[in-house]
């Protein structure tokens, strides 16, 4: 098994406190990407 | 008064019905025709397939909700399309056949002023010999019943592993042209995590098999994405995860035959190979439902409505990969011949794939078909509903609401393991879904920053939050419309 994710990275990925902030950050960021509007491509809206 | 008929009650059909009913007064009729009695939140099938959720947690019956909300419902399947009516029926109609109750087998002409075809894909298991869920040790997680069977199969194998059996698990795509690699990607990571939980991970060899030419293609030509402070390819990200989880992979593989515990496949090199397994979850290819269409004089006009899936406002001119443009993709999902017919979600015929088409040295097409996940299905259904609402309210055709997959973002929150403290998720967003190489020529057709990936516990929480939020929305509970698609 090749360990590609370092122990420190794994700690950050699984630490509930860090991840709580990440959860809030991701929720907002995903909302901005997804709910940030959509439109056509053939004419400039 | 207008009558809007919606075929299908999946994510797309249900979203359209809910918005139409909310915006239109009661004098207008909204009718859903679907062979399914339940709404299911498909993204959570993954957790049913590992025994972490019961199927009843991801579904609810449609009839009581529709009755309460004033949406008509016929549990029937569409048979044929008659957009000009016929010599007896003047109005356009769909011929539907009831699938349950006293009316079972009876056919009815369901007339409409506007038709939304949200029938989604046919799960084309027959396209791969021997690929039948629950047989030959292969399973699927495409529906909740399939996912229930998958968990039964996996649970039995875990029990055998606890008694000392070494097992091989194969997860991925079951056809050279399958799509929905994301679901298989989620499932393989969840299965790997569950084996740890049951202390049998060291008894299993887990292998990913897919028609992608590179890991992380996902039928979207791969992605260049922001990952923390770095920029990496989706192939590198998935390779990192698979290596870290000790998952082997076979790519560029078109599975063409399944026998009991043996998958036969051809690879891009033109080699014919086999892979043995004790448990497999393989996603089938998708196809249209094979509907027929007829004009007023009963002449076959299927080619005006269907090209496998339904024809909409896309550019279907055949052209080589180098000439594909983001402008080929539809914006309003309106059929060009019959302007009162729309096909959002997975029901529309894509103009072409997103990933570069590839053939094996024997000439077999081995590359993913374009994926259309829940998020674009919901967004396109809402914009179709909005255009119909505007048209009805204004008294003239209105197509102001547009949403090309080339100008739309999507999020894929892929579960990588279940658990409030031990779970994990791979959160990926992509903008746009179909790469726009004119707008973003240096970043593989997508906008960095809006196309990003994250791995961690927060991803699991996010997927769980989306599960509850979207079921709340689908049940049309108070202020449901505030939750975006």
Contacts between the chains, C-beta under 8 A, distances in Angstrom:
chain1	res1	chain2	res2	distance
A	1	B	243	7.9
A	1	B	244	7.9
A	1	B	246	4.1
A	2	B	243	4.4
A	2	B	244	7.1
A	2	B	246	7.7
A	3	B	244	6.5
A	4	B	240	4.5
A	4	B	241	7.8
A	4	B	243	4.7
A	4	B	244	4.4
A	5	B	240	6.9
A	5	B	244	4.9
A	5	B	455	7.9
A	12	B	456	7.2
A	13	B	424	6.9
A	13	B	455	5.8
A	13	B	456	3.7
A	13	B	457	6.5
A	14	B	421	7.9
A	14	B	422	7.5
A	14	B	424	7.4
A	14	B	456	6.8
A	14	B	457	5.4
A	15	B	457	7.7
A	16	B	421	6.3
A	16	B	457	6.6
A	19	B	456	5.6
A	19	B	457	4.1
A	19	B	458	4.3
A	19	B	461	7.3
A	20	B	458	7.5
A	22	B	454	7.0
A	22	B	456	6.2
A	22	B	457	8.0
A	22	B	458	4.0
A	23	B	458	4.0
A	23	B	461	5.1
A	23	B	462	6.3
A	26	B	427	5.6
A	26	B	454	6.2
A	26	B	458	5.7
A	26	B	459	7.5
A	26	B	462	5.9
A	27	B	462	6.7
A	27	B	465	7.6
A	29	B	429	7.4
A	29	B	452	7.5
A	30	B	411	4.7
A	30	B	413	7.9
A	30	B	427	7.1
A	30	B	429	5.7
A	30	B	462	7.5
A	31	B	484	7.3
A	33	B	409	4.1
A	33	B	411	6.6
A	33	B	429	4.6
A	33	B	431	5.6
A	33	B	450	5.0
A	34	B	375	6.3
A	34	B	409	5.1
A	34	B	410	6.7
A	34	B	411	5.3
A	34	B	429	7.1
A	34	B	484	6.7
A	35	B	484	4.2
A	36	B	409	6.4
A	38	B	379	6.2
A	38	B	383	7.8
A	38	B	402	7.6
A	38	B	403	4.2
A	38	B	404	7.5
A	38	B	407	5.7
A	38	B	408	4.0
A	38	B	409	7.4
A	39	B	331	7.9
A	39	B	402	5.2
A	39	B	403	6.7
A	39	B	404	7.2
A	39	B	407	5.0
A	40	B	331	4.1
A	40	B	402	3.8
A	40	B	403	7.7
A	40	B	404	5.4
A	40	B	407	6.4
A	41	B	326	5.0
A	41	B	327	5.0
A	41	B	329	6.8
A	41	B	331	7.0
A	41	B	404	4.5
A	41	B	406	4.5
A	41	B	407	5.0
A	41	B	436	7.3
A	42	B	327	5.2
A	42	B	331	6.7
A	42	B	404	7.9
A	45	B	402	7.3
